[in-house]
Amino acid sequence: MFDKLLTWDRETFIYLNSLGIEEYDQFWSIATNISTWIPLYVLFLFLVMYKKSKKEKIQKILTAVLMLLFVLLLTGVTKELVGRIRPSADAEINTLIRIIKGSDGFSFFSGHSAYSFALTTIVVLFIKDTFKWSWAFYIWPIFLAFSRIYVGVHYPVDLITGAIVGILSGNLFYGIYLKIIAPYSRLSRPE
């Protein structure tokens, strides 16, 4: 069963990666870069802080930062424990694929996918009552995840697992915010 999953993963990666067109390589190289998305992070920050008290702004930002640190740590530890070689570094397939951007380190699971889905999830949960269309932000992590296949550094299972970890982390930290952080701040208010 596991062998079938790995075979599917490899074949699907090779197929999706082969759909790339040279004229779009520079676009996808830029799209896969985390710093490209700084304007989106600023928008997320604005939306989370919109019409909130100073205390609530700080609590929500702190919750998101702690969540991202958790995801970063979990991703790093998992990559070292699993030790899956990236497609771009895999001698068995790297001659069959388009490698736009090589990358060091291990592949499983995708940090880009995990952090982008985690951030999107917690932002959507924070703003869903104010901005009904917030679910549309999920276009970003899906797009970012696909860019990782296009440039040749992640298999689909790396990205799917990263997405699951990200969504679960976003929900976990939103729950922590609701059950611990927000109630604590109400208790600590002076009368």
N, C-alpha and C positions, 0 to 999 in steps of 0.2 A: 504493500500500500504506500509506504513512504517513498519507495523507489519510483512508483508511478507519479506521485506528487512532484518529485524532483525532475522527472522526465518532462512532465507537463510544464513545469516552471521554466525549464531550460528552453523547450521548444516554443513556448509562448513568448518568452523574452526574445529569442532569435527572430521570430516572426515580427513582433511589434517593433523591434529595433531596426529591422530591415525596411520598414515603411518610411524611414527617414529620407529626406531629400536634401542634397548638399546646399541648395539655396537657403534652407531654413536652419542650417547648423548654427550660425551665429545667434539667431533668435533664441534657439533652445539653450545655447550656452549661457546666454544672459538670463533667460527665464529660470534656469536651475540654480542660479546664484542667490543665496539668502539675502544679500544686501540689496538686490534689485527690488525687493518687496518692502523696503523701508516706508514708502508712502502709505502702503496698506497698513503697516503696523501703527503709523500715526493716526490713520482713520480709526482703527480698532481702539486705540487709546482715547480718542475724542468721543467715540460712541459709548464706551464704557463709563467715561467720566461725565457724560452729558446730564445736566440737571441733578447731580448727586452732591451730597454734602462732602466736605473735605475729608472727613473721617471715612465715609463710604468709598470715596475714590482711592484713598490710601489702602484700605482693606482689600479692595478688588484687585488693585495692581499688585499688592503683595501676594495675594493668593495666586495670581497668574504667574508671577515670577517664581514662586516656590514650586508651582506645577511644572514650569519649564525646566527648572533645576532637577526636579525629580525625573522627568522624561530624559534629560541629558544623561544623568547618572545611570538610569535603567538601560538606556540604549548602549552606553559605553560598556557597561558590565556584560550585557548580553552579547554584544559583538565579540568581546574577548573570550567569553565562555564557549560560544558556538563556533567561532573561527571560520565562518563561511567566506571563501574567496570571492571577490567581486568579479562579475563577468568580464570586465575589461582586463583583469589580471589572470583569468583562467586560461591556461595554455590550450585546453581542449577546444575552446570556442572562440578565443579572441581573434582568430583569423577569419571567422565566419560572420563577425558582427562589425558594426560601425562604432568606432570609439571616438567620440567627440571630445570627451573630457575624461582623462584618466583620474583615478583617485586612489589614495593609499588607504590602508586599513581594511577592515572586514565589512561584509555586506549585510548580514542579518542581525537585526532588522533595520530598516531605513530610519535614520535620525530625521531626515528632512520630512518624511511622511509622518512620523510620530509627532514631531513638534508642531508641524503645520495643522494636523488634525486636532491635536490637543488645544492649541491656541484658538483655532476656529470654534471648537466645541465650547470652551469656557466663555469666549466672547459672545457667541450666540445665546448661551444660557443666561449670561448677564444682561443682555439687551433685548431678549425675545419679547418682553412685555411692552417695551417702548417702540421697537422697530420690528414690525410683523414680518418683514421681508428678510430678516437677518439670516435665515437658512440659506439664502443664495450665496453667502460667503463660502459655502462648501465647494464652490467651483474652484476656488484658489488651491486648496490642498490636493484636489483631484488633478488639476492641471500641473501642479508642482510634482506630484508623484509620477505622472506620465513623463515629465521632462527627465526624470532619473533613468527611465528605460531608454529614452531617446539618446541620451548622452553616453549610455553604455555602462552605468555603474551599479544598477540594482535589478534584481529579478523581480517578477510580479509578487511572489510570496513575501519577499522582503518588504514591499510596499504595502501589501494588504495587512500584514502583521503590524507594521508601523502605524497604519490607519486605525486598526483595532486598539492598539496600545494607546494611541493618541486620544481616541474617542473615550475610552475607559478612563484615562487619566483626567481628561477634562471633566467628565461626570463625577469622578471621585473628588477632585478638588472643589468642584462646585458644591458637592454635598458637604465637604468640610467647611466651606464658607458658610453655607446655610445653617449647619448644625452647631458649629463651634465659634467661628469668627463673628458673624453677624449677631448672634444672641449674646456673646460676650460683650460686645460693644454696647448693646442696650442695657446690660446689667451694670456696666461701669460708668454710665452717665450720671453726673451729679444731679441731685434732686433740686 
